[in-house]
Each structure stands twice: as structure tokens, then as C-alpha cells.
Amino acid sequence: GEIRIDDVNRDYMQNHVAPLKVKLQPSMVISKDQILFQQIIDNLGVYADQLLRRGFLHMNQSSGRMDEQINRNSGYMESARDLTWRYASHISATKARTESNKLQTLLEIQNFID
């Protein structure tokens, strides 16, 4: 596997998942045998967890209700209520992150054994 940095993803990767001391450049290719590869993968997981926690934080804690959007100024849910896609996307993301965590644990065990 590899991670390719280009004009489209560079800013996102630099701002959210690259180690602070690393300057990503378009046309960089980071192969799985580089330490930077694992650092980025680990940081993607951390960032994903932060996004999921943010979603749970904004969910109505007594009813579990979620609105379509989070107001950028107030930080509260607003707009259309109880849209099916909103729930489906949150469930799908949570499930994918759980599976990713399981896979990461298996890989760490395998590396420890090897």
C-alpha cells in the first residue's frame, strides 16, 4: 500500500493527519514501509475518532435525535430533523471505525509475533 499526496488532498492531510514536523508536497508517494505511512494511518484514526465523538456530542442525549447540520457559530444541531441518511451515515462511520480498530489490533498482534 501507499499514500499519494496530490493537489486535492495535500491541505487536508497536512492540516489533519501529517506529523507536525513533516511538510507534505504534491506528488509525494509514501509507501507502507516508511515510518511516515504508519504515522499518517494512526493520525487518521485519531482524527476519525474525534469526528465521531463530535457527532455524539451534538446528538440529543436524551432522545438520540440528530438534525441535518451543526451550526458553525453556535455548535448546535439545526435544520431538517430526523433525516434517515444522517443516522445511516453515523452508523456506517461508527461501524467502519470499529472494524478499523479491530484490524489495527490484529496487525499489532501479528507484528509483535513476527
ROLUM-476403 format. One record per residue: residue in one letter; residue number from 1; x, y, z of N, C-alpha, C in turn. Coordinates in nm, 4 decimals. Example, Ala and Ser with C-alpha at 12.3 -4.5 7.8 and 13.67 -1.06 7.14 Angstrom:
<rs>
@rest: A; nr: 1; npx: 1.3190; npy: -0.5690; npz: 0.7800; capx: 1.2300; capy: -0.4500; capz: 0.7800; cpx: 1.3200; cpy: -0.3300; cpz: 0.7800
@rest: S; nr: 2; npx: 1.2850; npy: -0.2250; npz: 0.7080; capx: 1.3670; capy: -0.1060; capz: 0.7140; cpx: 1.2900; cpy: 0.0030; cpz: 0.7870
</rs>
This chain:
<rs>
@rest: G; nr: 1; npx: 0.0801; npy: -0.1170; npz: 0.0000; capx: 0.0000; capy: 0.0000; capz: 0.0000; cpx: 0.0859; cpy: 0.1256; cpz: 0.0000
@rest: E; nr: 2; npx: 0.0220; npy: 0.2321; npz: -0.0338; capx: 0.0897; capy: 0.3612; capz: -0.0356; cpx: -0.0120; cpy: 0.4730; cpz: -0.0199
@rest: I; nr: 3; npx: 0.0379; npy: 0.5875; npz: 0.0183; capx: -0.0437; capy: 0.7082; capz: 0.0275; cpx: 0.0138; cpy: 0.8067; cpz: -0.0720
@rest: R; nr: 4; npx: -0.0697; npy: 0.8549; npz: -0.1617; capx: -0.0266; capy: 0.9523; capz: -0.2617; cpx: -0.0773; cpy: 1.0902; cpz: -0.2209
@rest: I; nr: 5; npx: 0.0129; npy: 1.1850; npz: -0.2174; capx: -0.0220; capy: 1.3228; capz: -0.1866; cpx: -0.0337; cpy: 1.3980; cpz: -0.3181
@rest: D; nr: 6; npx: -0.1441; npy: 1.4713; npz: -0.3338; capx: -0.1629; capy: 1.5492; capz: -0.4565; cpx: -0.2219; cpy: 1.6853; cpz: -0.4209
@rest: D; nr: 7; npx: -0.2497; npy: 1.7639; npz: -0.5233; capx: -0.3038; capy: 1.8984; capz: -0.5009; cpx: -0.4403; cpy: 1.8950; cpz: -0.4322
@rest: V; nr: 8; npx: -0.5154; npy: 1.7889; npz: -0.4530; capx: -0.6503; capy: 1.7793; capz: -0.3969; cpx: -0.6466; cpy: 1.7450; cpz: -0.2477
@rest: N; nr: 9; npx: -0.5612; npy: 1.6524; npz: -0.2063; capx: -0.5643; capy: 1.6067; capz: -0.0671; cpx: -0.4548; cpy: 1.6659; cpz: 0.0223
@rest: R; nr: 10; npx: -0.3607; npy: 1.7394; npz: -0.0327; capx: -0.2465; capy: 1.7867; capz: 0.0444; cpx: -0.2861; cpy: 1.8719; cpz: 0.1650
@rest: D; nr: 11; npx: -0.3707; npy: 1.9702; npz: 0.1457; capx: -0.4080; capy: 2.0578; capz: 0.2570; cpx: -0.4780; cpy: 1.9810; cpz: 0.3682
@rest: Y; nr: 12; npx: -0.5697; npy: 1.8930; npz: 0.3313; capx: -0.6398; capy: 1.8118; capz: 0.4311; cpx: -0.5400; cpy: 1.7258; cpz: 0.5085
@rest: M; nr: 13; npx: -0.4551; npy: 1.6560; npz: 0.4362; capx: -0.3579; capy: 1.5680; capz: 0.5002; cpx: -0.2618; cpy: 1.6485; cpz: 0.5888
@rest: Q; nr: 14; npx: -0.2162; npy: 1.7619; npz: 0.5399; capx: -0.1223; capy: 1.8440; capz: 0.6164; cpx: -0.1868; cpy: 1.8985; cpz: 0.7430
@rest: N; nr: 15; npx: -0.3108; npy: 1.9422; npz: 0.7337; capx: -0.3785; capy: 2.0058; capz: 0.8469; cpx: -0.4352; cpy: 1.9091; cpz: 0.9487
@rest: H; nr: 16; npx: -0.4629; npy: 1.7853; npz: 0.9066; capx: -0.5335; capy: 1.6946; capz: 0.9966; cpx: -0.4560; cpy: 1.5698; cpz: 1.0364
@rest: V; nr: 17; npx: -0.3686; npy: 1.5191; npz: 0.9514; capx: -0.3110; capy: 1.3885; capz: 0.9841; cpx: -0.1595; cpy: 1.3767; cpz: 0.9711
@rest: A; nr: 18; npx: -0.0946; npy: 1.4719; npz: 0.9102; capx: 0.0510; capy: 1.4617; capz: 0.8976; cpx: 0.1171; cpy: 1.5011; cpz: 1.0293
@rest: P; nr: 19; npx: 0.2260; npy: 1.4322; npz: 1.0664; capx: 0.3015; capy: 1.4770; capz: 1.1839; cpx: 0.3446; cpy: 1.6228; cpz: 1.1650
@rest: L; nr: 20; npx: 0.3504; npy: 1.6974; npz: 1.2718; capx: 0.3747; capy: 1.8413; capz: 1.2637; cpx: 0.5048; cpy: 1.8780; cpz: 1.1929
@rest: K; nr: 21; npx: 0.6079; npy: 1.7993; npz: 1.2078; capx: 0.7376; capy: 1.8327; capz: 1.1511; cpx: 0.7511; cpy: 1.7954; cpz: 1.0037
@rest: V; nr: 22; npx: 0.6513; npy: 1.7282; npz: 0.9490; capx: 0.6589; capy: 1.6819; capz: 0.8108; cpx: 0.5867; cpy: 1.7799; cpz: 0.7202
@rest: K; nr: 23; npx: 0.6510; npy: 1.8198; npz: 0.6145; capx: 0.5905; capy: 1.9098; capz: 0.5156; cpx: 0.5538; cpy: 1.8257; cpz: 0.3938
@rest: L; nr: 24; npx: 0.4240; npy: 1.8038; npz: 0.3729; capx: 0.3776; capy: 1.7239; capz: 0.2592; cpx: 0.3796; cpy: 1.8073; cpz: 0.1322
@rest: Q; nr: 25; npx: 0.4181; npy: 1.7445; npz: 0.0238; capx: 0.4235; capy: 1.8101; capz: -0.1063; cpx: 0.3422; cpy: 1.7308; cpz: -0.2072
@rest: P; nr: 26; npx: 0.2744; npy: 1.8005; npz: -0.2998; capx: 0.2062; capy: 1.7280; capz: -0.4074; cpx: 0.3054; cpy: 1.6382; cpz: -0.4803
@rest: S; nr: 27; npx: 0.2606; npy: 1.5258; npz: -0.5220; capx: 0.3358; capy: 1.4205; capz: -0.5927; cpx: 0.4194; cpy: 1.3342; cpz: -0.4982
@rest: M; nr: 28; npx: 0.4079; npy: 1.3553; npz: -0.3657; capx: 0.4747; capy: 1.2646; capz: -0.2712; cpx: 0.4036; cpy: 1.1306; cpz: -0.2737
@rest: V; nr: 29; npx: 0.4802; npy: 1.0237; npz: -0.2656; capx: 0.4254; capy: 0.8892; capz: -0.2513; cpx: 0.4887; cpy: 0.8293; cpz: -0.1264
@rest: I; nr: 30; npx: 0.4063; npy: 0.7938; npz: -0.0305; capx: 0.4538; capy: 0.7409; capz: 0.0971; cpx: 0.4204; cpy: 0.5928; cpz: 0.0999
@rest: S; nr: 31; npx: 0.5221; npy: 0.5097; npz: 0.0953; capx: 0.4996; capy: 0.3654; capz: 0.0892; cpx: 0.4814; cpy: 0.3072; cpz: 0.2288
@rest: K; nr: 32; npx: 0.4201; npy: 0.1888; npz: 0.2336; capx: 0.3849; capy: 0.1285; capz: 0.3619; cpx: 0.5061; cpy: 0.0912; cpz: 0.4461
@rest: D; nr: 33; npx: 0.6240; npy: 0.0861; npz: 0.3878; capx: 0.7433; capy: 0.0519; capz: 0.4656; cpx: 0.8089; cpy: 0.1747; cpz: 0.5297
@rest: Q; nr: 34; npx: 0.7533; npy: 0.2934; npz: 0.5055; capx: 0.8055; capy: 0.4150; capz: 0.5668; cpx: 0.7355; cpy: 0.4408; cpz: 0.7000
@rest: I; nr: 35; npx: 0.8091; npy: 0.4948; npz: 0.7955; capx: 0.7518; capy: 0.5282; capz: 0.9264; cpx: 0.6389; cpy: 0.6297; cpz: 0.9101
@rest: L; nr: 36; npx: 0.6546; npy: 0.7230; npz: 0.8185; capx: 0.5531; capy: 0.8257; capz: 0.7948; cpx: 0.4182; cpy: 0.7646; cpz: 0.7573
@rest: F; nr: 37; npx: 0.4197; npy: 0.6548; npz: 0.6842; capx: 0.2961; capy: 0.5865; capz: 0.6450; cpx: 0.2154; cpy: 0.5497; cpz: 0.7693
@rest: Q; nr: 38; npx: 0.2793; npy: 0.4812; npz: 0.8637; capx: 0.2085; capy: 0.4381; capz: 0.9845; cpx: 0.1661; cpy: 0.5564; cpz: 1.0695
@rest: Q; nr: 39; npx: 0.2477; npy: 0.6622; npz: 1.0736; capx: 0.2102; capy: 0.7814; capz: 1.1489; cpx: 0.0836; cpy: 0.8433; cpz: 1.0919
@rest: I; nr: 40; npx: 0.0753; npy: 0.8512; npz: 0.9603; capx: -0.0439; capy: 0.9082; capz: 0.8968; cpx: -0.1655; cpy: 0.8198; cpz: 0.9211
@rest: I; nr: 41; npx: -0.1493; npy: 0.6884; npz: 0.9078; capx: -0.2608; capy: 0.5961; capz: 0.9336; cpx: -0.3090; cpy: 0.6118; cpz: 1.0784
@rest: D; nr: 42; npx: -0.2160; npy: 0.6162; npz: 1.1723; capx: -0.2536; capy: 0.6332; capz: 1.3132; cpx: -0.3262; cpy: 0.7653; cpz: 1.3348
@rest: N; nr: 43; npx: -0.2750; npy: 0.8719; npz: 1.2744; capx: -0.3368; capy: 1.0036; capz: 1.2901; cpx: -0.4741; cpy: 1.0112; cpz: 1.2234
@rest: L; nr: 44; npx: -0.4927; npy: 0.9400; npz: 1.1132; capx: -0.6254; capy: 0.9332; capz: 1.0513; cpx: -0.7254; cpy: 0.8710; cpz: 1.1481
@rest: G; nr: 45; npx: -0.6826; npy: 0.7677; npz: 1.2191; capx: -0.7691; capy: 0.7047; capz: 1.3183; cpx: -0.8057; cpy: 0.7994; cpz: 1.4314
@rest: V; nr: 46; npx: -0.7075; npy: 0.8732; npz: 1.4792; capx: -0.7329; capy: 0.9716; capz: 1.5857; cpx: -0.8318; cpy: 1.0769; cpz: 1.5380
@rest: Y; nr: 47; npx: -0.8099; npy: 1.1266; npz: 1.4161; capx: -0.8990; capy: 1.2289; capz: 1.3612; cpx: -1.0405; cpy: 1.1736; cpz: 1.3410
@rest: A; nr: 48; npx: -1.0498; npy: 1.0512; npz: 1.2922; capx: -1.1814; capy: 0.9878; capz: 1.2750; cpx: -1.2539; cpy: 0.9764; cpz: 1.4087
@rest: D; nr: 49; npx: -1.1813; npy: 0.9353; npz: 1.5119; capx: -1.2417; capy: 0.9248; capz: 1.6451; cpx: -1.2905; cpy: 1.0604; cpz: 1.6951
@rest: Q; nr: 50; npx: -1.2144; npy: 1.1658; npz: 1.6683; capx: -1.2555; capy: 1.2997; capz: 1.7096; cpx: -1.3853; cpy: 1.3406; cpz: 1.6398
@rest: L; nr: 51; npx: -1.3952; npy: 1.3109; npz: 1.5106; capx: -1.5168; capy: 1.3451; capz: 1.4361; cpx: -1.6378; cpy: 1.2678; cpz: 1.4882
@rest: L; nr: 52; npx: -1.6191; npy: 1.1394; npz: 1.5174; capx: -1.7303; capy: 1.0600; capz: 1.5705; cpx: -1.7728; cpy: 1.1100; cpz: 1.7082
@rest: R; nr: 53; npx: -1.6749; npy: 1.1425; npz: 1.7922; capx: -1.7090; capy: 1.1970; capz: 1.9249; cpx: -1.7858; cpy: 1.3281; cpz: 1.9119
@rest: R; nr: 54; npx: -1.7467; npy: 1.4095; npz: 1.8152; capx: -1.8168; capy: 1.5372; capz: 1.7930; cpx: -1.9625; cpy: 1.5092; cpz: 1.7560
@rest: G; nr: 55; npx: -1.9846; npy: 1.4107; npz: 1.6696; capx: -2.1215; capy: 1.3744; capz: 1.6324; cpx: -2.2034; cpy: 1.3298; cpz: 1.7520
@rest: F; nr: 56; npx: -2.1445; npy: 1.2457; npz: 1.8373; capx: -2.2146; capy: 1.2008; capz: 1.9573; cpx: -2.2421; cpy: 1.3169; cpz: 2.0521
@rest: L; nr: 57; npx: -2.1480; npy: 1.4090; npz: 2.0621; capx: -2.1645; capy: 1.5254; capz: 2.1493; cpx: -2.2859; cpy: 1.6079; cpz: 2.1077
@rest: H; nr: 58; npx: -2.3089; npy: 1.6199; npz: 1.9781; capx: -2.4170; capy: 1.7039; capz: 1.9284; cpx: -2.5505; cpy: 1.6292; cpz: 1.9162
@rest: M; nr: 59; npx: -2.5476; npy: 1.5012; npz: 1.9375; capx: -2.6707; capy: 1.4232; capz: 1.9363; cpx: -2.7520; cpy: 1.4588; cpz: 2.0612
@rest: N; nr: 60; npx: -2.8838; npy: 1.4639; npz: 2.0485; capx: -2.9679; capy: 1.4870; capz: 2.1651; cpx: -2.9471; cpy: 1.3698; cpz: 2.2605
@rest: Q; nr: 61; npx: -2.8937; npy: 1.3972; npz: 2.3784; capx: -2.8526; capy: 1.2903; capz: 2.4692; cpx: -2.9701; cpy: 1.2135; cpz: 2.5303
@rest: S; nr: 62; npx: -3.0860; npy: 1.2732; npz: 2.5380; capx: -3.1997; capy: 1.2013; capz: 2.5966; cpx: -3.2773; cpy: 1.1212; cpz: 2.4931
@rest: S; nr: 63; npx: -3.2857; npy: 1.1724; npz: 2.3689; capx: -3.3650; capy: 1.1023; capz: 2.2674; cpx: -3.2811; cpy: 1.0368; cpz: 2.1582
@rest: G; nr: 64; npx: -3.1543; npy: 1.0780; npz: 2.1450; capx: -3.0704; capy: 1.0252; capz: 2.0375; cpx: -3.0963; cpy: 1.0917; cpz: 1.9033
@rest: R; nr: 65; npx: -3.1797; npy: 1.1950; npz: 1.9020; capx: -3.2156; capy: 1.2635; capz: 1.7778; cpx: -3.0991; cpy: 1.3433; cpz: 1.7233
@rest: M; nr: 66; npx: -3.0866; npy: 1.3422; npz: 1.5884; capx: -2.9848; capy: 1.4219; capz: 1.5203; cpx: -3.0506; cpy: 1.5019; cpz: 1.4088
@rest: D; nr: 67; npx: -3.0111; npy: 1.6277; npz: 1.3980; capx: -3.0571; capy: 1.7105; capz: 1.2878; cpx: -2.9582; cpy: 1.7005; cpz: 1.1723
@rest: E; nr: 68; npx: -2.9921; npy: 1.7661; npz: 1.0646; capx: -2.9121; capy: 1.7573; capz: 0.9418; cpx: -2.7748; cpy: 1.8221; cpz: 0.9556
@rest: Q; nr: 69; npx: -2.7656; npy: 1.9344; npz: 1.0234; capx: -2.6418; capy: 2.0109; capz: 1.0251; cpx: -2.6075; cpy: 2.0563; cpz: 1.1667
@rest: I; nr: 70; npx: -2.4812; npy: 2.0944; npz: 1.1829; capx: -2.4356; capy: 2.1580; capz: 1.3061; cpx: -2.4062; cpy: 2.3035; cpz: 1.2708
@rest: N; nr: 71; npx: -2.4682; npy: 2.3948; npz: 1.3415; capx: -2.4482; capy: 2.5370; capz: 1.3155; cpx: -2.3036; cpy: 2.5737; cpz: 1.3467
@rest: R; nr: 72; npx: -2.2349; npy: 2.6337; npz: 1.2501; capx: -2.0929; capy: 2.6647; capz: 1.2674; cpx: -2.0670; cpy: 2.7697; cpz: 1.3748
@rest: N; nr: 73; npx: -2.1648; npy: 2.8519; npz: 1.4068; capx: -2.1456; capy: 2.9566; capz: 1.5074; cpx: -2.1843; cpy: 2.9118; cpz: 1.6473
@rest: S; nr: 74; npx: -2.2971; npy: 2.8423; npz: 1.6579; capx: -2.3447; capy: 2.8022; capz: 1.7900; cpx: -2.2977; cpy: 2.6627; cpz: 1.8308
@rest: G; nr: 75; npx: -2.2681; npy: 2.5780; npz: 1.7308; capx: -2.2287; capy: 2.4413; capz: 1.7610; cpx: -2.3457; cpy: 2.3491; cpz: 1.7904
@rest: Y; nr: 76; npx: -2.4679; npy: 2.3982; npz: 1.7714; capx: -2.5864; capy: 2.3166; capz: 1.7981; cpx: -2.6462; cpy: 2.2647; cpz: 1.6688
@rest: M; nr: 77; npx: -2.7166; npy: 2.1516; npz: 1.6821; capx: -2.7859; capy: 2.0937; capz: 1.5672; cpx: -2.8943; cpy: 2.1892; cpz: 1.5186
@rest: E; nr: 78; npx: -2.9137; npy: 2.1897; npz: 1.3869; capx: -3.0188; capy: 2.2733; capz: 1.3287; cpx: -3.0611; cpy: 2.2138; cpz: 1.1956
@rest: S; nr: 79; npx: -3.1598; npy: 2.2733; npz: 1.1349; capx: -3.2068; capy: 2.2355; capz: 1.0022; cpx: -3.3004; cpy: 2.1166; cpz: 1.0103
@rest: A; nr: 80; npx: -3.3092; npy: 2.0410; npz: 0.9039; capx: -3.4063; capy: 1.9312; capz: 0.8944; cpx: -3.3827; cpy: 1.8285; cpz: 1.0056
@rest: R; nr: 81; npx: -3.4915; npy: 1.7808; npz: 1.0638; capx: -3.4838; capy: 1.6859; capz: 1.1750; cpx: -3.5011; cpy: 1.5433; cpz: 1.1265
@rest: D; nr: 82; npx: -3.4302; npy: 1.4530; npz: 1.1932; capx: -3.4507; capy: 1.3092; capz: 1.1763; cpx: -3.4418; cpy: 1.2603; cpz: 1.0318
@rest: L; nr: 83; npx: -3.3407; npy: 1.3050; npz: 0.9606; capx: -3.3202; capy: 1.2551; capz: 0.8246; cpx: -3.2540; cpy: 1.1175; cpz: 0.8305
@rest: T; nr: 84; npx: -3.3089; npy: 1.0237; npz: 0.7555; capx: -3.2590; capy: 0.8863; capz: 0.7573; cpx: -3.1110; cpy: 0.8794; cpz: 0.7213
@rest: W; nr: 85; npx: -3.0680; npy: 0.9562; npz: 0.6199; capx: -2.9284; capy: 0.9490; capz: 0.5770; cpx: -2.8336; cpy: 0.9925; cpz: 0.6891
@rest: R; nr: 86; npx: -2.8780; npy: 1.0857; npz: 0.7732; capx: -2.7928; capy: 1.1336; capz: 0.8826; cpx: -2.7639; cpy: 1.0211; cpz: 0.9804
@rest: Y; nr: 87; npx: -2.8674; npy: 0.9445; npz: 1.0138; capx: -2.8494; capy: 0.8320; capz: 1.1044; cpx: -2.7672; cpy: 0.7225; cpz: 1.0371
@rest: A; nr: 88; npx: -2.7993; npy: 0.6943; npz: 0.9121; capx: -2.7281; capy: 0.5892; capz: 0.8383; cpx: -2.5797; cpy: 0.6218; cpz: 0.8253
@rest: S; nr: 89; npx: -2.5479; npy: 0.7463; npz: 0.7963; capx: -2.4070; capy: 0.7830; capz: 0.7806; cpx: -2.3324; cpy: 0.7719; cpz: 0.9131
@rest: H; nr: 90; npx: -2.3978; npy: 0.8091; npz: 1.0225; capx: -2.3327; capy: 0.7993; capz: 1.1533; cpx: -2.3116; cpy: 0.6531; cpz: 1.1927
@rest: I; nr: 91; npx: -2.4111; npy: 0.5705; npz: 1.1688; capx: -2.3993; capy: 0.4275; capz: 1.1991; cpx: -2.2911; cpy: 0.3644; cpz: 1.1125
@rest: S; nr: 92; npx: -2.2897; npy: 0.3965; npz: 0.9833; capx: -2.1887; capy: 0.3409; capz: 0.8923; cpx: -2.0476; cpy: 0.3818; cpz: 0.9335
@rest: A; nr: 93; npx: -2.0298; npy: 0.5083; npz: 0.9693; capx: -1.8978; capy: 0.5573; capz: 1.0102; cpx: -1.8528; cpy: 0.4897; cpz: 1.1398
@rest: T; nr: 94; npx: -1.9431; npy: 0.4762; npz: 1.2339; capx: -1.9095; capy: 0.4120; capz: 1.3608; cpx: -1.8727; cpy: 0.2657; cpz: 1.3384
@rest: K; nr: 95; npx: -1.9480; npy: 0.1976; npz: 1.2544; capx: -1.9188; capy: 0.0567; capz: 1.2233; cpx: -1.7833; cpy: 0.0439; cpz: 1.1540
@rest: A; nr: 96; npx: -1.7558; npy: 0.1303; npz: 1.0576; capx: -1.6281; capy: 0.1252; capz: 0.9856; cpx: -1.5113; cpy: 0.1508; cpz: 1.0805
@rest: R; nr: 97; npx: -1.5283; npy: 0.2444; npz: 1.1713; capx: -1.4203; capy: 0.2741; capz: 1.2656; cpx: -1.3977; cpy: 0.1578; cpz: 1.3607
@rest: T; nr: 98; npx: -1.5039; npy: 0.0920; npz: 1.4033; capx: -1.4914; capy: -0.0259; capz: 1.4899; cpx: -1.4146; cpy: -0.1365; cpz: 1.4184
@rest: E; nr: 99; npx: -1.4486; npy: -0.1610; npz: 1.2927; capx: -1.3787; capy: -0.2632; capz: 1.2138; cpx: -1.2322; cpy: -0.2250; cpz: 1.1931
@rest: S; nr: 100; npx: -1.2065; npy: -0.0975; npz: 1.1711; capx: -1.0693; capy: -0.0498; capz: 1.1542; cpx: -0.9884; cpy: -0.0734; cpz: 1.2812
@rest: N; nr: 101; npx: -1.0488; npy: -0.0469; npz: 1.3952; capx: -0.9800; capy: -0.0694; capz: 1.5226; cpx: -0.9484; cpy: -0.2174; cpz: 1.5429
@rest: K; nr: 102; npx: -1.0418; npy: -0.3051; npz: 1.5055; capx: -1.0180; capy: -0.4491; capz: 1.5170; cpx: -0.9013; cpy: -0.4913; cpz: 1.4277
@rest: L; nr: 103; npx: -0.9004; npy: -0.4423; npz: 1.3046; capx: -0.7935; capy: -0.4758; capz: 1.2113; cpx: -0.6594; cpy: -0.4245; cpz: 1.2616
@rest: Q; nr: 104; npx: -0.6577; npy: -0.3030; npz: 1.3125; capx: -0.5340; capy: -0.2450; capz: 1.3659; cpx: -0.4811; cpy: -0.3304; cpz: 1.4802
@rest: T; nr: 105; npx: -0.5685; npy: -0.3768; npz: 1.5676; capx: -0.5274; capy: -0.4616; capz: 1.6795; cpx: -0.4678; cpy: -0.5923; cpz: 1.6283
@rest: L; nr: 106; npx: -0.5310; npy: -0.6540; npz: 1.5284; capx: -0.4785; capy: -0.7780; capz: 1.4714; cpx: -0.3411; cpy: -0.7566; cpz: 1.4082
@rest: L; nr: 107; npx: -0.3239; npy: -0.6449; npz: 1.3388; capx: -0.1945; capy: -0.6158; capz: 1.2777; cpx: -0.0866; cpy: -0.5944; cpz: 1.3835
@rest: E; nr: 108; npx: -0.1213; npy: -0.5277; npz: 1.4921; capx: -0.0249; capy: -0.5064; capz: 1.6004; cpx: 0.0139; cpy: -0.6381; cpz: 1.6639
@rest: I; nr: 109; npx: -0.0811; npy: -0.7283; npz: 1.6824; capx: -0.0508; capy: -0.8618; capz: 1.7378; cpx: 0.0407; cpy: -0.9370; cpz: 1.6421
@rest: Q; nr: 110; npx: 0.0095; npy: -0.9319; npz: 1.5131; capx: 0.0911; capy: -1.0005; capz: 1.4119; cpx: 0.2339; cpy: -0.9457; cpz: 1.4114
@rest: N; nr: 111; npx: 0.2480; npy: -0.8146; npz: 1.4174; capx: 0.3824; capy: -0.7550; capz: 1.4205; cpx: 0.4584; cpy: -0.7939; cpz: 1.5457
@rest: F; nr: 112; npx: 0.3875; npy: -0.8062; npz: 1.6575; capx: 0.4509; capy: -0.8468; capz: 1.7830; cpx: 0.5019; cpy: -0.9916; cpz: 1.7735
@rest: I; nr: 113; npx: 0.4212; npy: -1.0774; npz: 1.7109; capx: 0.4578; capy: -1.2187; capz: 1.6965; cpx: 0.5761; cpy: -1.2345; cpz: 1.6023
@rest: D; nr: 114; npx: 0.5735; npy: -1.1570; npz: 1.4922; capx: 0.6829; capy: -1.1672; capz: 1.3937; cpx: 0.8082; cpy: -1.1143; cpz: 1.4548
</rs>
